[in-house]
């Protein structure tokens, strides 16, 4: 199987998992990748609507470790660029900090 | 700490009459990392065996669980699954077995579903799917000890009511709550009657359902302890992560050599003493020769490597169960990317240092098909434990031990290390060539779940080691024993006047001389040729063969094998032999597993021709170069 999706431009440039810095949180929105990979990610807890935190960066900044739904999963930057996220709204951020 | 068990819900079904089990076959199902195998081991102990379903590559264990009333229930440990999606091979097998559509496997009468109590929001989705199959199901929320330690909680009664199945909070590690399994198995079978099930297909809805069910059961996940996070900030650190990784790899091999070698020496001494004893007890003649030279020297010369092989599997097992291997995959990903692979190939490649067969089966976790084939093709270049005896013997015979770096690291250690490096370098070169040509894949999804760190369970490790030891002894007892006896017979024939021939007139000598022209350019004589021929069954057989060939030869009968070898090989020939073994594909088990995993003869045949071709050319080059410098 040859994928070309990773080299395509992300549907939401600037709003992908890859654009979040370590320690930042976003809300998962959309997967721009073949269904089989998206399903695998969803089985691991990457469900649209959930919060995802960039937990840490591996040696050399790639892959990075994300925390979602109580689990930690490592993804390379090329794949994280295909996962659209939105930033927390002010209300969500406030609810988090409490 | 007491663990609440929903005795009421388990016991809600009427008690079964003792003596006749409610279920004959029960499937154990669960997601990866939920402690399914630990539970299975706890329930069945040593009463289990490994098997493969026909036509598929998925391995499964079956075992026997004995109830208190003495009746036995057969348990099938199915592969870890996240979901029941027929597109994934492991999940397809699980569905087929549960639906009774797997040839050779009986349809289970009931299911024990093992979930991680700390991950119910994800794992309840799987529960929904499994329960919807309609078989009587027991839901075990495993790792209750962790859940409580981390401040989480769940009420099993409301959960049991909503799922329509008995639910119990258990710990497979401590054994708490496992009485629920007894109670479930003796109860009258009852199909689940859940209050509601999710509409499958939309992950968002499934998850909402799971959260709703969890909320009704007052589910609160525990907080991951800070030490796991702290460990990760060291093990995945920018600089220290890589440094620790290197130390771990060196420590793995150091352990095997520094602890394994003395153990092997002890075993060797014991086997030698036994051989002398046997030889004295048995009457002289053909039986004595067969038992001592054919059987004992043949199979025994291979058995002595058992300690080293078990140590290697033990160390890899500890790394795997503690959770470090998943981190090692993340650390190695960047380097693996350089040869076109990803971190997921690291775990199989590390296991390949033990044995290529489990390594090739471990490639199933690699989602990308081309990456998987590339990993399968390079795995046998890793220095597996079957090469170890050959290397040890040839190095000990030909390379004098002189200190190189202080008193600890000597010439022999350097020689051994270079052979490991040689195999690794060829694997890298081959991967690079494959991934930039026939197996090129543009983008690879690297998705690696990092389980929390845990203490390895000694019982589960011990069971896995037993598996490996059995496989090794079985091979020594069948293939290697068979080849040894055949060789012994060929050295004993043709008989003249009831007397065995001189070794030079024996059938084996004729075979050896027939192939000698092909191997003479590598510096091998006919005896080594016979050894090579036999080693295509399995690498370590060459030692058994050489043992038998010299055992029956009166000139070298009394000599240690290492001494006797010096009459067969020049130093240059010995180097060529080492190089040949570093590269050649000499293992029927590996070829068989590659065929099974790739589902065609194409890849094993290509692999055999490529590896053996490379081995021949490299051995020739090594021979000619060594001749120039060392003769």
HADDOCK unambig.tbl for C-alpha pairs under 7 A between the chains (distance, minus, plus):
assign (segid A and resid 1 and name CA) (segid B and resid 368 and name CA) 6.91 0.50 0.50
assign (segid A and resid 1 and name CA) (segid B and resid 369 and name CA) 6.55 0.50 0.50
assign (segid A and resid 2 and name CA) (segid B and resid 441 and name CA) 5.26 0.50 0.50
assign (segid A and resid 2 and name CA) (segid B and resid 442 and name CA) 6.04 0.50 0.50
assign (segid A and resid 2 and name CA) (segid B and resid 443 and name CA) 6.98 0.50 0.50
assign (segid A and resid 3 and name CA) (segid B and resid 442 and name CA) 6.15 0.50 0.50
assign (segid A and resid 3 and name CA) (segid B and resid 443 and name CA) 5.55 0.50 0.50
assign (segid A and resid 4 and name CA) (segid B and resid 442 and name CA) 6.61 0.50 0.50
assign (segid A and resid 4 and name CA) (segid B and resid 443 and name CA) 6.55 0.50 0.50
assign (segid A and resid 6 and name CA) (segid B and resid 443 and name CA) 6.30 0.50 0.50
assign (segid A and resid 43 and name CA) (segid B and resid 82 and name CA) 6.00 0.50 0.50
assign (segid A and resid 45 and name CA) (segid B and resid 122 and name CA) 6.45 0.50 0.50
assign (segid A and resid 47 and name CA) (segid B and resid 203 and name CA) 6.66 0.50 0.50
assign (segid A and resid 47 and name CA) (segid B and resid 204 and name CA) 6.29 0.50 0.50
assign (segid A and resid 48 and name CA) (segid B and resid 204 and name CA) 6.68 0.50 0.50
assign (segid A and resid 58 and name CA) (segid B and resid 236 and name CA) 5.45 0.50 0.50
assign (segid A and resid 58 and name CA) (segid B and resid 237 and name CA) 6.65 0.50 0.50
assign (segid A and resid 58 and name CA) (segid B and resid 238 and name CA) 6.45 0.50 0.50
assign (segid A and resid 58 and name CA) (segid B and resid 331 and name CA) 6.80 0.50 0.50
assign (segid A and resid 59 and name CA) (segid B and resid 236 and name CA) 6.39 0.50 0.50
assign (segid A and resid 59 and name CA) (segid B and resid 237 and name CA) 6.07 0.50 0.50
assign (segid A and resid 59 and name CA) (segid B and resid 238 and name CA) 4.06 0.50 0.50
assign (segid A and resid 59 and name CA) (segid B and resid 239 and name CA) 6.76 0.50 0.50
assign (segid A and resid 59 and name CA) (segid B and resid 241 and name CA) 6.85 0.50 0.50
assign (segid A and resid 59 and name CA) (segid B and resid 331 and name CA) 6.56 0.50 0.50
assign (segid A and resid 60 and name CA) (segid B and resid 238 and name CA) 6.31 0.50 0.50
assign (segid A and resid 63 and name CA) (segid B and resid 330 and name CA) 6.72 0.50 0.50
assign (segid A and resid 72 and name CA) (segid B and resid 449 and name CA) 6.11 0.50 0.50
assign (segid A and resid 72 and name CA) (segid B and resid 450 and name CA) 5.36 0.50 0.50
assign (segid A and resid 73 and name CA) (segid B and resid 447 and name CA) 6.84 0.50 0.50
assign (segid A and resid 73 and name CA) (segid B and resid 448 and name CA) 5.49 0.50 0.50
assign (segid A and resid 73 and name CA) (segid B and resid 449 and name CA) 4.33 0.50 0.50
assign (segid A and resid 73 and name CA) (segid B and resid 450 and name CA) 5.55 0.50 0.50
assign (segid A and resid 74 and name CA) (segid B and resid 447 and name CA) 5.88 0.50 0.50
assign (segid A and resid 74 and name CA) (segid B and resid 448 and name CA) 5.01 0.50 0.50
assign (segid A and resid 74 and name CA) (segid B and resid 449 and name CA) 6.31 0.50 0.50
assign (segid A and resid 75 and name CA) (segid B and resid 446 and name CA) 5.75 0.50 0.50
assign (segid A and resid 75 and name CA) (segid B and resid 447 and name CA) 5.18 0.50 0.50
assign (segid A and resid 75 and name CA) (segid B and resid 448 and name CA) 6.74 0.50 0.50
assign (segid A and resid 76 and name CA) (segid B and resid 446 and name CA) 6.06 0.50 0.50
assign (segid A and resid 79 and name CA) (segid B and resid 445 and name CA) 6.26 0.50 0.50
